[in-house]
Amino acid sequence: GGAAQCQDKPLSANFIADAAEVALPAVVNITAGVVSHRGFIPQQGLSAGSGFLIRSDGLVVTNAHVVQGAVNGQITCTLNDGRTFEGALHSLDRGSDIALVKIKDAEGLPVAKIGSSAAMRVGEWVVALGSPLTLQNSCTAGIVSAVARHGSEIGMSNGRTDFIQTDAAINVGNSGGPLVNLEGEVVGISTLKAQGAPQMKQKLCRKPER
C-alpha cells in the first residue's frame, strides 16, 4: 500500500506539501442551505463542510451531518481551483454519518486516490484537508494517535465503525474532508473532535469503507 511505499524512501523537506499537492485538486468545499427551529420559528442558515471527489462525473463523499438538513437540496460545491457547481444529495446514511453528493452536469473532474486505512500504523504522518471555519483549501498535519478507536469509547453507543485518531488540527468545516497519507491517498474522513480538556487536541476520522 501507499504507506509501505513511503517508508522505503527518505522524506523530502516538503513531504507534507507533496502529499497535499496530490490530494487537494479533488477536495470540495460544501455549503448547504438549512433550516433550524428556535421555538416555533424556523431559522434559515448555512451548513458548511468539506468532501472529496471519488468519480470524475462529480460524485462527492462527505459527512451526512453536513448536508442532511439541505433545504430543497440546495447544495453548493466549490473545487480547489475555484470552480463552483450546484450539487444534489445523492444518498445518505445517518448511522455511518456518510453522504454522497452529486455535482450536476460535471465531467472530467479530478478524483481522489483511495488508500488503505488498514495499513496505517500509530505514529505515521497524516494530512487533513478541507475548509475549517469556512477557510477553503486549508491543510494541517499530524500523526496517527490510534488506528482503531471504537465508537463506544467516545460515547457512540450505536457506532458501527472504528475511527482513526489523530492530533492533526481539525475544526468546524473540516467535516467530510479527507485525511490522507504521505502518498496523498485518502485513508479517513474527518468526522469529529474529541471533547475533553483543552489540552486534549485529538480528532477522529472515520475509516472509508472498502
C-alpha positions, 0 to 999 in steps of 0.5 A, a space after each residue: 500500500 501507499 504507506 509501505 511505499 513511503 517508508 522505503 524512501 527518505 522524506 523530502 523537506 516538503 513531504 507534507 506539501 507533496 502529499 497535499 499537492 496530490 490530494 487537494 485538486 479533488 477536495 470540495 468545499 460544501 455549503 448547504 442551505 438549512 433550516 433550524 427551529 428556535 421555538 416555533 420559528 424556523 431559522 434559515 442558515 448555512 451548513 458548511 463542510 468539506 468532501 472529496 471527489 471519488 468519480 470524475 462525473 462529480 460524485 462527492 463523499 462527505 459527512 451526512 451531518 453536513 448536508 442532511 438538513 439541505 433545504 430543497 437540496 440546495 447544495 453548493 460545491 466549490 473545487 480547489 481551483 475555484 470552480 463552483 457547481 450546484 450539487 444534489 444529495 445523492 444518498 445518505 446514511 445517518 448511522 455511518 454519518 456518510 453522504 454522497 453528493 452529486 455535482 450536476 452536469 460535471 465531467 472530467 473532474 479530478 478524483 481522489 486516490 483511495 488508500 488503505 486505512 488498514 495499513 496505517 500504523 500509530 505514529 505515521 504522518 497524516 494530512 487533513 484537508 478541507 475548509 475549517 471555519 469556512 477557510 477553503 483549501 486549508 491543510 494541517 498535519 499530524 500523526 496517527 494517535 490510534 488506528 482503531 478507536 471504537 465508537 463506544 469509547 467516545 460515547 457512540 453507543 450505536 457506532 458501527 465503525 472504528 475511527 482513526 485518531 489523530 492530533 492533526 488540527 481539525 475544526 468546524 468545516 473540516 467535516 467530510 474532508 479527507 485525511 490522507 497519507 504521505 502518498 496523498 491517498 485518502 485513508 479517513 474522513 474527518 468526522 469529529 473532535 474529541 471533547 475533553 480538556 483543552 489540552 486534549 487536541 485529538 480528532 477522529 476520522 472515520 475509516 472509508 469503507 472498502 
